[in-house]
């Protein structure tokens, strides 16, 4: 009678979960919305959105999401379907699979990396009649 449908990803746009500095989570996080991590995660993270690991943040485990900005530390396996931005203070160790990769000078990027092609749909103009 009062069944609530889960919110679609488009309804969650602009809403971000946040784990603050000084917090440690041991376990897995699954989120439909974007996520900012300034604390520590020992476990896996999965999202249809974006993860931001702040300068004080760290993840030891696997990450699967659409986009990621890394300023802190990461160790494990990362699968990013679109863009991974690695900031100058970041430290990444492990395996990375991305669509596009951006690494700022000064970053510690000690990972094997596979770049997957993102196939863009091209729209052709209609032929003149």
C-alpha positions in Angstrom: 0.0 0.0 0.0 2.7 2.5 0.9 5.6 0.8 -0.9 8.3 3.3 -1.6 10.3 2.9 -4.8 14.1 3.3 -4.4 15.2 6.7 -5.7 16.8 6.7 -9.1 20.4 7.9 -9.5 19.2 11.1 -11.2 17.1 11.9 -8.1 20.3 11.6 -6.0 22.4 13.9 -8.1 23.9 16.7 -6.0 23.5 14.7 -2.8 26.8 13.5 -1.3 27.5 11.1 1.6 30.4 12.1 3.8 32.7 10.3 6.2 34.7 12.8 8.2 38.3 12.7 9.3 39.0 10.6 12.3 36.3 8.0 11.4 37.3 4.5 10.5 34.9 2.1 8.8 35.7 -1.6 8.6 33.3 -3.2 6.1 31.8 -2.6 2.6 30.0 0.6 1.5 27.4 0.4 -1.3 25.9 3.8 -2.3 23.8 5.0 -5.2 24.9 8.6 -4.6 28.2 10.4 -4.6 30.6 9.9 -1.7 33.3 11.9 0.0 35.7 10.1 2.3 38.0 12.0 4.6 38.3 9.2 7.1 39.5 5.6 6.6 37.8 2.7 4.9 39.1 -0.9 5.3 36.8 -2.7 2.9 35.2 -2.3 -0.5 33.3 0.6 -2.0 30.7 0.4 -4.7 28.7 3.2 -6.3 27.0 4.3 -9.5 28.3 7.8 -8.8 31.6 9.4 -7.8 33.9 8.9 -4.9 36.2 11.7 -3.6 39.0 10.6 -1.3 40.2 13.7 0.6 43.8 14.4 1.6 43.3 12.8 5.0 41.3 9.9 3.6 42.4 6.3 2.8 40.9 3.2 1.4 42.4 -0.3 1.7 40.2 -2.6 -0.5 38.4 -2.4 -3.8 36.6 0.5 -5.4 34.0 0.2 -8.2 32.4 3.4 -9.4 31.8 5.8 -12.3 34.2 8.6 -11.4 36.9 9.2 -8.7 39.0 12.0 -7.4 41.9 10.8 -5.2 43.9 13.1 -2.9 44.6 10.7 -0.1 45.8 7.0 0.0 44.5 4.0 -1.8 45.7 0.4 -1.8 43.8 -2.3 -3.7 41.9 -2.8 -6.9 40.0 0.1 -8.6 37.5 -0.1 -11.4 36.4 3.3 -12.7 34.1 3.3 -15.7 34.7 6.9 -16.7 37.4 9.3 -15.2 40.0 8.9 -12.5 41.7 12.1 -11.3 44.8 11.5 -9.2 45.8 14.7 -7.4 49.4 15.7 -6.6 49.3 14.6 -2.9 47.7 11.2 -3.7 49.3 7.7 -3.2 47.8 4.8 -5.2 49.1 1.2 -5.0 47.5 -1.8 -6.7 45.5 -2.4 -9.9 43.6 0.3 -11.7 41.1 -0.1 -14.6 39.8 3.2 -16.0 38.1 4.9 -18.9 40.2 8.0 -18.7 43.1 8.8 -16.4 44.5 12.2 -15.2 47.6 12.2 -12.9 49.0 15.4 -11.5 52.7 15.8 -11.1 53.9 14.8 -7.7 51.4 12.0 -7.3 52.6 8.5 -6.2 51.0 6.3 -8.8 52.5 2.8 -8.2 49.8 0.7 -9.9 49.2 -1.4 -12.9 46.8 0.4 -15.1 44.4 -0.7 -17.9 42.6 1.9 -19.9 39.2 0.8 -21.3 37.8 2.5 -24.4 34.7 4.5 -23.8 32.6 4.2 -27.0 31.0 7.5 -27.8 27.8 7.5 -29.8 28.1 9.8 -32.7 25.0 11.4 -34.2 25.2 11.9 -37.9 23.4 14.8 -39.4 20.3 13.9 -41.4 21.0 13.7 -45.1 19.5 16.6 -47.0 16.3 15.7 -48.9 
